[in-house]
Amino acid sequence: MSETTETTTGAGQGDNPAGGLLDILEDLAALVENARSVPLSTNVKLDRDQALALVDELRDALPTQVARADEVLAAARDTLDDAHRQAEEIVAAARARAIELVQSEQVVVQAQSRAAELVAEAEARAAALRTDADAYCDGRLADFQQDLDALSNQVRAGREKLAERLEQGAPRVRWDAVSDPRWPQERRS
């Protein structure tokens, strides 16, 4: 079991928080998939400390991912604020220019039209950035939800199997009562 301990605590998970959550889920899945089978059953023997360590890592990584999503949203808000500020500056500049050119009505109309176009363009850019940020966050959260749902389904299935065995009154093997508790494939002749 020491081999899997080294793979689950490998360096670099903290280096890439975006990939860290998926790495932890892969390590947890590998721990379950590579677990030794209990003889004559579909149950497996897991290293509780390893499984709990991976769950703790998952708990630690999830707030980081949420913080990343918050950072993306904050950046989108900043971009939107900048776009509004630029739009206001453009509108103010257009008004100043219109006052200078008030002698001719056609020039004033053209300036107002251009200012409206610039404001509409800035608002469209800001809306597109907001939509992109929201779509990115929604996609990441959907991925996390799928991974957590899959893990939850595996846990639920394991508990249902255990409940069936307990309801059937299956005899329980006490490993401390077995003279040679090593697994059958480990026994030497």
N, C-alpha and C positions, 0 to 999 in steps of 0.2 A: 504494500500500500504506500510505501514511501515514494515510489515513482510518481504516483498521481499527486502526492503532496507537492512535489517540485513543480509539476506542470501547472497546478492551480494557483501557486503563489509566485509565478514567474514575474520578473521585472518588466516594466514597460506598460503595465495596465494603467498606472497613474499618468503616464505620458500622453495618452490619447483618451480623454474621458468619453468622447463620442463612441469609440469602439469598445471601451471598457465594459459597459453593460452587456453587450453582446458576447464579449469574451467570457465574462463570468457565467452567463447562461450556457454557453458552450461547454465550459468546464464542469458545470453542474450536470449537464446532460451526459458528458463523458464519464463522470463519476458514477452515474446510475447505469449507463450502458456497459461499463467495464467492471461493474460490481460482480462479485462472485455469487453464484447461485447457491441457495440453500438446497441440500440434497432432497429429492422427492417433492419439490414444490416449485412454484413460480416465483417465490420470494427471493430477494437478493440480500446479501450482507453488505451494508454500507458503513464506511467510517463516519460515525456521527460527527466527530470534530471537523472533518473535512467538509461535510455537507453544511454544517452550521457556519463554518468559516465562509463558505461560498454565499450562503444566504446573507451573512453580515456584510460581505463585500457588495452584494446586490443592493442591500439597504443603503450602504454608504454611497454607491454610484448613482442611485436614482435621484437624490437631491442635486447632484452635479448636473445631470441631464436636464432637470427642470430649470436649474440656474442657467444653463446654456440656452434653453428656449426663452427664458426671460431676457437674456442678453440680446438675442436676436430680435425679440419684440421691442426692447429698449432702443436698439439700433434703428429699427424701422420707425419708431416714434421720433427719434432724433432726425432721421432723414425727412420725415414728414414736416417736422418743425422747421428744418432748414428750407424745405421747399416753400412753406408758407411765408417764411421770412424773405426768401428771394422773390416770391410773388408780390409781397407787400412793397419790397424795394423797387421792383419793376413797375408796379402800379404808381408808386410815388414819383418815380422818374418819368413815367408817361404823363402824369398830371402836371408835373413841372414843365415838361416839354409842351404840353397842350396849352398851358398858360402863355408860354412864350409865343406860340403860334396862333393865339386866339384871333388874330386879325382875319384869318380866313376860316370860315365854317367847315370847309372840306377838310382842312388839315386837322381840326379838332375831332371831327368824326373819324378820320383815319387813326388818329392817336388812341381814341377810345376803343376802337375796334381792335387795334393791335394789343392794347393792354388787356382787353377781355380775352383775346387768344392766348396771351402769355399766362394769364391766371388759370385759364382752363387747362392749358398744357401742364402747368405746375401741379394742379390738382389731380390731373390724370396720372402724372408720374408718381405722385404721392399715393394715390389709390392703388396703383399697380404694385408699388413696393410693399404696401400694407397687405395686399392680397398674397403676394409671394411669401412674405414672412408668416402669415397665418397658415398658408398651405404647407410650408416647410414644417412648422410646429405640429400641425395636425398629422402630417405623415410620420414624424418621429414618434409622436404619442401613439399612433395606431400601431406602429411596429412594436413599441413597448407593450401595448395591450395584448397583441397577438402572442408575444413571447411569454408574458405572464399567464395568459389564458392556457397556453399549451402546458406550462409547468403546473398550473392548477389542475388541469385535466389529468395529468400523470399522477399527481398526489391523490386526487379523488378516486381514480381507478385503483390505486394501491390500497387505499383505505377500504373501498368496497370489497376488494378481494379478501382483505384481512377480516372484514366483518362477516363475509360468507363463511370463512373458515371457522371463525369463533362461534357462529350460529350453528354450524354443523357439529359442533362439539369435537372437533378433530383433536386427537391427543397432541399435546405439546411436548416437544423433546427438550429435556433439560440438558444443556451441553455440559454443565458441571458434573453430571452423573455419567457421562460417557468416558470410558477408560482412555481412548485415544481421540481427542477432540479435533485432530487435524482433518482437513477436507480429504475426501476419498482420493482425489487426483494427486494429493501431496504425500500419501502414504508410501512408504518404501518397503520393498519386499525383503 
